[in-house]
Amino acid sequence: MTTLTITKTLFVIIVFLLIYAVIYYYTTPRKEMQIIQAPISKIDVNTLLERYPILISQPLANPEELINTLFKYTYTAKEFKEITDKEHLLQSRYKYIAIYNYKDDPIEVNVVQPWSATSPELFPCSGGMYRLFDFRRPNLILSSTPFKDSTVSYITIKIKKQQTLILPTGWIFHTSGNIRAICLHDPLSYALR
């Protein structure tokens, strides 16, 4: 083998290792549980990169304004969804999902940390393990087990009228009522969807 061939091979191996490291970091959720609650003026891109749920404490008349302010440079594709399933757990494969309460009554959102939901009955297509980028699954995954029958530990967050809860990739949630959601992909989550 020539020195040039060895150099090219080494370069390719280093590039693949770097790509693997970025994807591993990106798809691995935080193991500790924390919920950030702050007004919109205190939330910036660095807060989003912490990969914890964020409750925006002040009411937002139009949550779509977040797209042009907070999320301005952090997404490549967006979807607007009405989530009406009140029976099952849902897991997001979007980079961020902003859940918005447009009703007058508070809505409870039960949030489950991805590391704590390793039960096979919840998401049987992934063998019960947390696998964010399993290509057999859609972007918003519906659990096969109704929430009331599940044994996962969760934290309940009450979202008042016009409040927004931002969940990062992979977090699992259940709602007590109909909600609207802004679902955002970044280049990597969009490519791996």
TAPERA-V679764 format. One line per field, one symbol per residue. phi: phi as a letter, one per 20 degrees, with the letter a starting at -180 (. if undefined). psi: psi as a letter, one per 40 degrees, with the letter a starting at -180 (. if undefined). burial: + if it has 24 or more other ideal C-beta (glycine too) atoms within 12 Angstrom, else -. A space follows every 10 residues. Layout:
phi->???
psi->???
burial->???
//
This chain:
phi->.effffffff ffffffffff ffffffeeff eedbcecbfg fedcffffff mdfcdefefd fcfffgfedf egddbdbccd cdddfdddfc cedffbcdec eeefefdede ddfgfeddef ffcffdmnef cfdefedffc eefedggfee dfebdededf gmecdddfgn fdbbdebfcd cddcddgfff fef
psi->iidddddddd dddddddddd ddddddehii dihihhhiid dehaddddee fiihhhdiih dgeedddecd edeeidiiih ihhehediii hheidihhhh heidiihhhh hhhddegfhd edgdeeeeih hdgheeiidh hhiehiddei eiiihhhhhi heihhhhihe iiihieihii ihhhiidddd de.
burial->---------- ---------- -----++-+- ----+++--+ --+---++-- ++++++---+ --+--++--+ +--++--++- +-+----+++ ++++++++++ ++----++++ ++++-++-+- -++--+---+ +++---+-++ +++---+--+ -+-++-+-++ -+++++++++ +++++++-++ ++++++-++- --+
//
